[in-house]
């Protein structure tokens, strides 16, 4: 099987309970691996104690480290995370870190030319170095590669230019309700409701699939042929870190495995709920449960 690639930030989430390996594309990569599909993380850590520990943690979680560059000058990324009583995180993201300076090389080019899918967001594009490397990666992907833009808006690290360029280069998009509201304002999507706004987004940027997560209220997924709404799962939320990333991973892996779209969405909903019921973005989940395979 050709691998799925998570591209962008790898970092330590500094949670009240302690630090957890994270970054949206890293969480995504882990969950693809957990679901049984070869997955590779392309990122960069500092030549420091946190970087060494992050590489070790990645390997413990089953993620290859050969595409984790080591930066001699910039530190490993960290994020101070505060979690509110509803489990919603607030992020304070450190600037000028290793993953801001991800360098293009022949190994990354070869990976781009031989991957089944790649998932990227907005945050890794805040610095021109990593943004240019991402652009080259996407240009080198074959036409059949699924390019997933999992928007993951963080703080002020997005612009209309980055959003539109990414949407035009992607063929899938995943976002949450708050992010759709932001895009509606920035891009003038103005639908009468969420379904219409999502469909306007999908059509305008000629996307094969657009997925909108709604937390415990489920999700909407639109393709050229189908519009599917599924209810969510009622769970006790520990925190929502990584829940959306796991949703994207399960939807993509299910699709690549040839499952019917509704079943892939159902499994994505279930996995996201299980991740939200646990602390951090990369918890192990029992995938033998009936709800996941029904």
C-alpha positions in Angstrom: 0.0 0.0 0.0 1.2 3.5 -0.8 1.5 5.5 2.5 -0.6 8.4 3.7 1.4 11.4 4.6 0.8 13.9 7.4 2.6 17.1 6.6 3.4 20.0 9.0 3.7 20.6 12.7 4.9 18.1 15.2 5.2 19.4 18.7 4.6 19.0 22.4 1.1 20.0 23.7 1.8 21.3 27.2 -1.4 20.2 28.9 -2.4 20.8 32.5 -1.9 17.0 33.0 1.5 17.0 31.4 3.0 17.1 27.9 1.6 15.1 25.0 3.1 14.6 21.6 0.8 16.5 19.2 0.2 18.8 16.3 -2.8 18.2 14.1 -1.0 16.4 11.2 0.9 14.3 13.7 -2.4 13.3 15.4 -3.8 12.5 12.0 -0.8 10.4 11.1 -1.0 8.4 14.3 -4.6 7.6 13.8 -4.1 6.4 10.2 -1.4 4.1 11.5 -3.7 3.0 14.4 -6.3 2.1 11.7 -3.9 -0.1 9.9 -2.7 2.0 7.0 1.0 2.9 6.5 1.4 6.5 7.5 4.4 8.8 7.5 4.9 12.1 9.3 6.9 14.8 7.5 8.1 17.5 9.9 11.1 18.9 11.8 12.2 18.9 15.4 15.0 20.8 17.2 18.4 19.3 18.1 17.4 19.5 21.8 16.1 17.3 24.6 12.5 17.9 23.6 13.3 16.9 20.0 15.0 13.7 20.9 12.1 12.8 23.2 9.6 13.6 20.5 11.3 11.4 18.0 11.4 8.6 20.6 7.7 9.1 21.3 6.8 9.0 17.6 8.6 5.7 17.3 6.9 4.3 20.4 3.6 5.2 18.7 4.6 3.3 15.6 5.4 6.4 13.4 8.6 6.3 11.4 11.2 9.0 12.2 13.1 9.1 8.9 11.1 12.0 7.7 11.5 14.0 10.9 14.3 16.5 10.1 16.5 17.7 12.9 17.2 21.5 13.2 20.4 22.7 14.7 19.3 26.3 15.2 15.5 26.3 16.0 13.9 24.6 19.0 11.3 21.9 19.0 7.8 23.2 18.8 5.7 23.6 21.9 2.1 24.7 22.6 0.7 25.8 25.9 -2.8 24.3 26.1 -5.6 25.3 28.4 -8.8 23.2 28.5 -12.1 24.8 29.5 -14.8 22.9 31.5 -16.4 21.7 28.3 -13.1 20.1 27.2 -12.5 22.8 24.5 -8.7 23.7 24.2 -7.2 27.1 23.9 -3.7 27.2 22.3 -0.7 29.5 22.8 1.7 28.4 20.0 5.4 29.1 20.2 6.9 31.0 17.2 10.0 30.4 15.2 10.4 26.7 15.9 11.8 23.8 13.9 8.7 22.8 12.0 8.5 26.4 10.6 11.7 25.5 8.7 10.9 22.2 7.0 13.4 21.9 4.1 12.7 20.4 0.7 14.9 17.5 -0.3 15.1 14.5 -2.7 13.7 12.1 -0.1 10.6 14.2 0.4 10.2 14.6 -3.3 10.3 10.8 -3.8 7.7 10.4 -1.0 5.4 13.0 -2.7 5.6 11.0 -5.9 4.5 7.8 -4.2 1.8 8.6 -1.6 -1.8 7.6 -1.6 -2.8 10.8 0.2 -1.4 13.8 2.0 -3.1 15.8 4.8 -2.1 19.4 5.6 -3.5 22.5 7.3 -3.0 26.2 7.7 -0.7 26.4 10.7 2.4 24.9 9.0 2.1 27.6 6.3 2.7 30.5 8.7 6.4 30.5 7.7 7.5 30.8 4.0 10.1 28.0 4.3 7.6 25.2 5.3 4.9 26.8 3.1 7.2 26.5 0.0 8.1 23.0 0.9 4.4 22.1 1.1 3.7 23.7 -2.3 6.5 21.7 -3.9 5.2 18.5 -2.2 1.7 19.0 -3.5 3.0 19.8 -7.0 4.9 16.5 -7.1 1.9 14.4 -6.0 0.3 12.2 -8.8 -3.1 13.2 -10.0 -4.7 10.2 -8.1 -3.2 11.4 -4.7 -5.9 12.6 -2.4 -4.9 16.0 -1.0 -6.8 16.7 2.2 -6.9 20.2 3.5 -7.8 19.8 7.2 -8.1 23.5 7.9 -7.4 23.6 11.6 -7.4 27.3 12.1 -5.2 28.4 15.0 -5.0 31.9 16.5 -4.2 34.4 13.7 -2.1 32.0 11.6 -4.2 32.1 8.5 -5.0 34.5 5.6 -7.4 34.6 2.8 -4.5 33.9 0.4 -3.4 30.8 2.2 -6.9 29.5 2.6 -7.8 30.0 -1.1 -4.6 28.6 -2.4 -4.9 25.5 -0.2 -8.5 25.0 -1.2 -7.7 25.2 -4.9 -4.8 22.7 -4.5 -6.8 20.2 -2.4 -9.5 17.8 -3.5 -10.8 17.1 0.0 -11.5 19.6 2.8 -12.4 19.0 6.4 -13.5 21.8 8.8 -15.6 22.4 11.9 -18.6 24.7 12.4 -16.5 27.6 13.7 -14.1 27.3 10.8 -16.9 27.3 8.3 -18.2 30.5 9.9 -14.8 32.1 9.5 -14.6 31.0 5.9 -18.1 32.2 5.2 -16.9 35.7 6.3 -13.5 35.6 4.6 -14.6 34.0 1.3 -18.2 35.2 1.1 -19.9 31.7 1.1 -23.2 33.0 2.4 -25.5 30.0 2.4 -28.9 30.0 4.1 -27.7 27.2 6.4 -24.6 25.0 7.1 -25.5 22.5 4.3 -25.7 25.2 1.7 -22.5 27.0 2.8 -20.7 23.6 2.7 -22.0 22.9 -0.8 -21.0 26.4 -2.0 -17.5 25.8 -0.6 -17.3 22.4 -2.3 -18.5 23.6 -5.7 -16.5 26.9 -5.7 -13.2 25.1 -5.2 -14.1 22.0 -7.2 -13.6 19.6 -4.3 -14.4 15.9 -4.5 -15.4 15.9 -0.8 -16.2 18.4 1.9 -16.6 17.3 5.5 -18.0 19.4 8.3 -17.7 18.1 11.9 -20.3 19.2 14.4 -19.0 17.7 17.6 -21.6 15.7 19.5 -24.1 16.7 16.8 -22.3 14.6 14.3 -21.2 15.6 10.8 -22.1 16.5 7.3 -20.2 15.1 4.3 -20.8 16.3 0.7 -19.5 14.8 -2.5 -20.5 15.4 -6.1 -23.1 12.5 -5.7 -24.0 12.3 -2.0 -25.0 14.5 0.9 -24.8 12.6 4.1 -25.6 13.7 7.7 -24.9 11.4 10.6 -25.7 12.0 14.2 -22.8 12.1 16.8 -22.2 10.1 19.9 -23.0 11.3 23.4 -19.9 10.9 25.5 -18.2 12.5 28.5 -15.6 14.8 27.0 -12.1 14.7 28.5 -10.8 17.1 25.8 -11.4 17.5 22.1 -7.7 17.6 21.1 -7.2 15.3 18.1 -10.8 14.4 17.7 -11.2 16.2 14.4 -7.8 14.8 13.3 -9.0 11.2 14.1 -12.2 11.9 12.1 -10.2 12.8 9.1 -8.0 9.8 9.4 -10.8 7.3 9.7 -12.8 8.9 6.8 -9.7 8.7 4.6 -8.6 5.3 5.6 -12.1 3.9 5.2 -12.4 5.5 1.7 -9.0 4.1 0.6 -10.0 0.6 1.9 -13.0 0.9 -0.4 -15.7 1.0 2.2 -19.1 2.7 1.4 -18.9 6.4 2.2 -21.7 6.2 4.9 -19.8 3.4 6.7 -16.5 5.3 6.5 -18.3 8.4 8.0 -19.9 6.3 10.7 -16.5 4.9 11.7 -15.0 8.4 11.7 -17.7 9.7 14.0 -17.2 6.9 16.4 -13.4 7.2 16.5 -13.6 11.0 17.0 -16.0 10.5 20.0 -13.6 7.9 21.5 -10.7 10.3 21.2 -12.6 13.1 22.7 -13.4 10.9 25.7 -9.7 10.5 26.5 -6.9 13.0 27.3 -4.6 14.2 24.4 -4.7 13.7 20.7 -3.2 10.3 20.3 -4.9 7.8 22.6 -5.1 4.2 21.8 -8.7 3.2 20.9 -10.3 -0.3 20.9 -11.1 -0.7 17.2 -12.7 -4.1 17.8 -15.9 -2.5 19.1 -19.1 -3.3 17.2 -19.9 0.4 16.8 -16.8 0.9 14.8 -17.2 -2.1 12.5 -21.0 -2.1 12.1 
